[in-house]
């Protein structure tokens, strides 16, 4: 009787150990076999855009003022020089979009809508650099002028 129980417990423990070891091995050594596991991200670096001066407009098109932004773009490792060379084209694309977007928020319209500006930066970056180069735009400072 005891022998049958010990064999069942040993089979249970052994099966759990073998199954767990197999799962560990697949996750660490063959993740491409698992459909739900996302691919690991490549190494990235940030490129500073410098100071960006943008007009802040109300929804009806009236100019509220100007705001100074500092932004950084996350790009794949090794693409920083390529992105830096085309920064003037990016700044032009941002300028062409910013006067058409209602960036003003708050009661007096002097507070910029940061989420809208971040989306504006990403749209301009996708246009200038292509859809795969810039992963995200990070606004590091915003100050009304």
ChimeraX commands (.cxc) that place a marker at each C-alpha (Angstrom):
marker #1 position 0.00,0.00,0.00 radius 0.5
marker #1 position 2.74,2.46,1.01 radius 0.5
marker #1 position 4.76,1.38,-2.01 radius 0.5
marker #1 position 1.91,2.30,-4.41 radius 0.5
marker #1 position 1.51,5.73,-2.81 radius 0.5
marker #1 position 5.28,6.37,-3.00 radius 0.5
marker #1 position 5.36,5.41,-6.69 radius 0.5
marker #1 position 2.44,7.79,-7.42 radius 0.5
marker #1 position 4.10,10.67,-5.52 radius 0.5
marker #1 position 7.46,10.01,-7.26 radius 0.5
marker #1 position 5.72,9.99,-10.67 radius 0.5
marker #1 position 3.97,13.27,-9.84 radius 0.5
marker #1 position 7.17,14.98,-8.66 radius 0.5
marker #1 position 9.18,13.63,-11.59 radius 0.5
marker #1 position 6.57,14.72,-14.14 radius 0.5
marker #1 position 6.41,18.19,-12.65 radius 0.5
marker #1 position 10.20,18.52,-12.72 radius 0.5
marker #1 position 10.49,17.32,-16.32 radius 0.5
marker #1 position 7.60,19.53,-17.49 radius 0.5
marker #1 position 8.95,22.59,-15.70 radius 0.5
marker #1 position 12.43,22.02,-17.09 radius 0.5
marker #1 position 11.04,21.67,-20.61 radius 0.5
marker #1 position 9.03,24.89,-20.26 radius 0.5
marker #1 position 12.08,26.73,-18.94 radius 0.5
marker #1 position 14.17,25.45,-21.83 radius 0.5
marker #1 position 11.65,26.50,-24.48 radius 0.5
marker #1 position 11.21,30.01,-23.03 radius 0.5
marker #1 position 14.95,30.69,-22.75 radius 0.5
marker #1 position 16.42,28.77,-25.68 radius 0.5
marker #1 position 13.64,28.67,-28.31 radius 0.5
marker #1 position 11.25,31.61,-27.74 radius 0.5
marker #1 position 10.39,31.73,-31.45 radius 0.5
marker #1 position 8.31,28.58,-30.91 radius 0.5
marker #1 position 5.95,30.41,-28.55 radius 0.5
marker #1 position 3.33,32.56,-30.31 radius 0.5
marker #1 position 2.46,34.85,-27.38 radius 0.5
marker #1 position 5.96,35.90,-26.32 radius 0.5
marker #1 position 6.97,39.30,-27.78 radius 0.5
marker #1 position 10.37,39.68,-29.42 radius 0.5
marker #1 position 13.00,41.37,-27.26 radius 0.5
marker #1 position 13.57,45.00,-28.23 radius 0.5
marker #1 position 16.80,46.01,-29.84 radius 0.5
marker #1 position 19.13,48.36,-28.02 radius 0.5
marker #1 position 18.19,52.00,-28.42 radius 0.5
marker #1 position 19.56,55.47,-27.78 radius 0.5
marker #1 position 18.07,58.94,-27.41 radius 0.5
marker #1 position 18.76,61.86,-29.74 radius 0.5
marker #1 position 18.14,65.37,-28.43 radius 0.5
marker #1 position 16.31,67.65,-30.83 radius 0.5
marker #1 position 17.36,70.86,-29.11 radius 0.5
marker #1 position 14.90,73.66,-28.41 radius 0.5
marker #1 position 11.76,73.69,-30.55 radius 0.5
marker #1 position 9.74,76.89,-30.70 radius 0.5
marker #1 position 6.09,76.19,-31.55 radius 0.5
marker #1 position 3.01,78.39,-31.80 radius 0.5
marker #1 position 0.20,77.62,-29.36 radius 0.5
marker #1 position -3.19,78.11,-30.97 radius 0.5
marker #1 position -6.76,77.78,-29.75 radius 0.5
marker #1 position -9.23,75.41,-31.40 radius 0.5
marker #1 position -10.68,78.32,-33.41 radius 0.5
marker #1 position -7.23,79.13,-34.89 radius 0.5
marker #1 position -6.35,82.19,-32.79 radius 0.5
marker #1 position -2.75,82.46,-31.64 radius 0.5
marker #1 position -2.38,82.14,-27.89 radius 0.5
marker #1 position 1.38,82.51,-27.71 radius 0.5
marker #1 position 4.52,80.50,-28.22 radius 0.5
marker #1 position 6.01,77.63,-26.28 radius 0.5
marker #1 position 9.55,76.29,-26.12 radius 0.5
marker #1 position 9.86,72.48,-26.12 radius 0.5
marker #1 position 12.84,70.23,-25.59 radius 0.5
marker #1 position 12.33,66.75,-26.92 radius 0.5
marker #1 position 14.30,63.54,-27.34 radius 0.5
marker #1 position 13.71,60.81,-29.90 radius 0.5
marker #1 position 14.32,57.14,-29.15 radius 0.5
marker #1 position 16.03,55.49,-32.14 radius 0.5
marker #1 position 17.75,52.12,-32.69 radius 0.5
marker #1 position 21.40,51.94,-31.64 radius 0.5
marker #1 position 23.65,53.26,-34.40 radius 0.5
marker #1 position 21.04,55.47,-36.12 radius 0.5
marker #1 position 21.73,58.61,-34.06 radius 0.5
marker #1 position 24.05,60.17,-36.66 radius 0.5
marker #1 position 21.51,59.63,-39.43 radius 0.5
marker #1 position 18.71,61.14,-37.33 radius 0.5
marker #1 position 20.87,64.10,-36.27 radius 0.5
marker #1 position 21.71,64.95,-39.89 radius 0.5
marker #1 position 18.02,65.35,-40.73 radius 0.5
marker #1 position 16.99,67.35,-37.63 radius 0.5
marker #1 position 16.37,70.56,-39.64 radius 0.5
marker #1 position 13.89,68.66,-41.82 radius 0.5
marker #1 position 12.18,67.33,-38.68 radius 0.5
marker #1 position 11.95,70.83,-37.18 radius 0.5
marker #1 position 10.38,72.07,-40.41 radius 0.5
marker #1 position 7.82,69.24,-40.33 radius 0.5
marker #1 position 6.99,70.04,-36.69 radius 0.5
marker #1 position 6.58,73.73,-37.52 radius 0.5
marker #1 position 4.30,72.97,-40.48 radius 0.5
marker #1 position 2.04,70.86,-38.23 radius 0.5
marker #1 position 2.08,72.87,-35.00 radius 0.5
marker #1 position 0.27,75.96,-36.25 radius 0.5
marker #1 position -2.61,73.77,-37.48 radius 0.5
marker #1 position -3.02,71.88,-34.17 radius 0.5
marker #1 position -4.87,73.44,-31.23 radius 0.5
marker #1 position -2.05,73.03,-28.69 radius 0.5
marker #1 position -3.51,75.53,-26.20 radius 0.5
marker #1 position -5.12,74.25,-23.01 radius 0.5
marker #1 position -6.00,75.78,-19.69 radius 0.5
marker #1 position -8.19,78.83,-19.03 radius 0.5
marker #1 position -5.80,81.40,-20.55 radius 0.5
marker #1 position -4.48,79.13,-23.31 radius 0.5
marker #1 position -0.84,79.40,-22.22 radius 0.5
marker #1 position -0.48,75.80,-21.09 radius 0.5
marker #1 position 0.52,73.53,-24.00 radius 0.5
marker #1 position -1.20,70.18,-24.50 radius 0.5
marker #1 position 1.81,67.87,-24.11 radius 0.5
marker #1 position 0.11,64.69,-25.33 radius 0.5
marker #1 position -0.99,66.41,-28.52 radius 0.5
marker #1 position 2.52,67.79,-29.06 radius 0.5
marker #1 position 4.04,64.34,-28.51 radius 0.5
marker #1 position 1.70,62.88,-31.16 radius 0.5
marker #1 position 2.58,65.78,-33.45 radius 0.5
marker #1 position 6.30,65.01,-32.97 radius 0.5
marker #1 position 5.77,61.33,-33.72 radius 0.5
marker #1 position 3.80,62.09,-36.90 radius 0.5
marker #1 position 6.52,64.46,-38.10 radius 0.5
marker #1 position 9.26,61.94,-37.22 radius 0.5
marker #1 position 7.48,59.14,-39.10 radius 0.5
marker #1 position 7.20,61.41,-42.14 radius 0.5
marker #1 position 10.88,62.43,-42.07 radius 0.5
marker #1 position 12.59,59.22,-40.93 radius 0.5
marker #1 position 10.13,56.50,-41.90 radius 0.5
marker #1 position 7.81,54.42,-39.72 radius 0.5
marker #1 position 10.46,52.14,-38.16 radius 0.5
marker #1 position 13.25,54.56,-37.20 radius 0.5
marker #1 position 11.77,56.56,-34.31 radius 0.5
marker #1 position 10.24,54.43,-31.55 radius 0.5
marker #1 position 8.93,57.24,-29.36 radius 0.5
marker #1 position 9.25,60.92,-28.63 radius 0.5
marker #1 position 9.87,62.09,-25.08 radius 0.5
marker #1 position 9.20,65.68,-24.06 radius 0.5
marker #1 position 11.75,66.67,-21.46 radius 0.5
marker #1 position 10.80,70.35,-21.00 radius 0.5
marker #1 position 8.01,72.71,-22.04 radius 0.5
marker #1 position 7.89,76.40,-21.15 radius 0.5
marker #1 position 5.59,79.15,-22.45 radius 0.5
marker #1 position 7.31,82.21,-23.89 radius 0.5
marker link #1:1,2 radius 0.2
marker link #1:2,3 radius 0.2
marker link #1:3,4 radius 0.2
marker link #1:4,5 radius 0.2
marker link #1:5,6 radius 0.2
marker link #1:6,7 radius 0.2
marker link #1:7,8 radius 0.2
marker link #1:8,9 radius 0.2
marker link #1:9,10 radius 0.2
marker link #1:10,11 radius 0.2
marker link #1:11,12 radius 0.2
marker link #1:12,13 radius 0.2
marker link #1:13,14 radius 0.2
marker link #1:14,15 radius 0.2
marker link #1:15,16 radius 0.2
marker link #1:16,17 radius 0.2
marker link #1:17,18 radius 0.2
marker link #1:18,19 radius 0.2
marker link #1:19,20 radius 0.2
marker link #1:20,21 radius 0.2
marker link #1:21,22 radius 0.2
marker link #1:22,23 radius 0.2
marker link #1:23,24 radius 0.2
marker link #1:24,25 radius 0.2
marker link #1:25,26 radius 0.2
marker link #1:26,27 radius 0.2
marker link #1:27,28 radius 0.2
marker link #1:28,29 radius 0.2
marker link #1:29,30 radius 0.2
marker link #1:30,31 radius 0.2
marker link #1:31,32 radius 0.2
marker link #1:32,33 radius 0.2
marker link #1:33,34 radius 0.2
marker link #1:34,35 radius 0.2
marker link #1:35,36 radius 0.2
marker link #1:36,37 radius 0.2
marker link #1:37,38 radius 0.2
marker link #1:38,39 radius 0.2
marker link #1:39,40 radius 0.2
marker link #1:40,41 radius 0.2
marker link #1:41,42 radius 0.2
marker link #1:42,43 radius 0.2
marker link #1:43,44 radius 0.2
marker link #1:44,45 radius 0.2
marker link #1:45,46 radius 0.2
marker link #1:46,47 radius 0.2
marker link #1:47,48 radius 0.2
marker link #1:48,49 radius 0.2
marker link #1:49,50 radius 0.2
marker link #1:50,51 radius 0.2
marker link #1:51,52 radius 0.2
marker link #1:52,53 radius 0.2
marker link #1:53,54 radius 0.2
marker link #1:54,55 radius 0.2
marker link #1:55,56 radius 0.2
marker link #1:56,57 radius 0.2
marker link #1:57,58 radius 0.2
marker link #1:58,59 radius 0.2
marker link #1:59,60 radius 0.2
marker link #1:60,61 radius 0.2
marker link #1:61,62 radius 0.2
marker link #1:62,63 radius 0.2
marker link #1:63,64 radius 0.2
marker link #1:64,65 radius 0.2
marker link #1:65,66 radius 0.2
marker link #1:66,67 radius 0.2
marker link #1:67,68 radius 0.2
marker link #1:68,69 radius 0.2
marker link #1:69,70 radius 0.2
marker link #1:70,71 radius 0.2
marker link #1:71,72 radius 0.2
marker link #1:72,73 radius 0.2
marker link #1:73,74 radius 0.2
marker link #1:74,75 radius 0.2
marker link #1:75,76 radius 0.2
marker link #1:76,77 radius 0.2
marker link #1:77,78 radius 0.2
marker link #1:78,79 radius 0.2
marker link #1:79,80 radius 0.2
marker link #1:80,81 radius 0.2
marker link #1:81,82 radius 0.2
marker link #1:82,83 radius 0.2
marker link #1:83,84 radius 0.2
marker link #1:84,85 radius 0.2
marker link #1:85,86 radius 0.2
marker link #1:86,87 radius 0.2
marker link #1:87,88 radius 0.2
marker link #1:88,89 radius 0.2
marker link #1:89,90 radius 0.2
marker link #1:90,91 radius 0.2
marker link #1:91,92 radius 0.2
marker link #1:92,93 radius 0.2
marker link #1:93,94 radius 0.2
marker link #1:94,95 radius 0.2
marker link #1:95,96 radius 0.2
marker link #1:96,97 radius 0.2
marker link #1:97,98 radius 0.2
marker link #1:98,99 radius 0.2
marker link #1:99,100 radius 0.2
marker link #1:100,101 radius 0.2
marker link #1:101,102 radius 0.2
marker link #1:102,103 radius 0.2
marker link #1:103,104 radius 0.2
marker link #1:104,105 radius 0.2
marker link #1:105,106 radius 0.2
marker link #1:106,107 radius 0.2
marker link #1:107,108 radius 0.2
marker link #1:108,109 radius 0.2
marker link #1:109,110 radius 0.2
marker link #1:110,111 radius 0.2
marker link #1:111,112 radius 0.2
marker link #1:112,113 radius 0.2
marker link #1:113,114 radius 0.2
marker link #1:114,115 radius 0.2
marker link #1:115,116 radius 0.2
marker link #1:116,117 radius 0.2
marker link #1:117,118 radius 0.2
marker link #1:118,119 radius 0.2
marker link #1:119,120 radius 0.2
marker link #1:120,121 radius 0.2
marker link #1:121,122 radius 0.2
marker link #1:122,123 radius 0.2
marker link #1:123,124 radius 0.2
marker link #1:124,125 radius 0.2
marker link #1:125,126 radius 0.2
marker link #1:126,127 radius 0.2
marker link #1:127,128 radius 0.2
marker link #1:128,129 radius 0.2
marker link #1:129,130 radius 0.2
marker link #1:130,131 radius 0.2
marker link #1:131,132 radius 0.2
marker link #1:132,133 radius 0.2
marker link #1:133,134 radius 0.2
marker link #1:134,135 radius 0.2
marker link #1:135,136 radius 0.2
marker link #1:136,137 radius 0.2
marker link #1:137,138 radius 0.2
marker link #1:138,139 radius 0.2
marker link #1:139,140 radius 0.2
marker link #1:140,141 radius 0.2
marker link #1:141,142 radius 0.2
marker link #1:142,143 radius 0.2
marker link #1:143,144 radius 0.2
marker link #1:144,145 radius 0.2
view
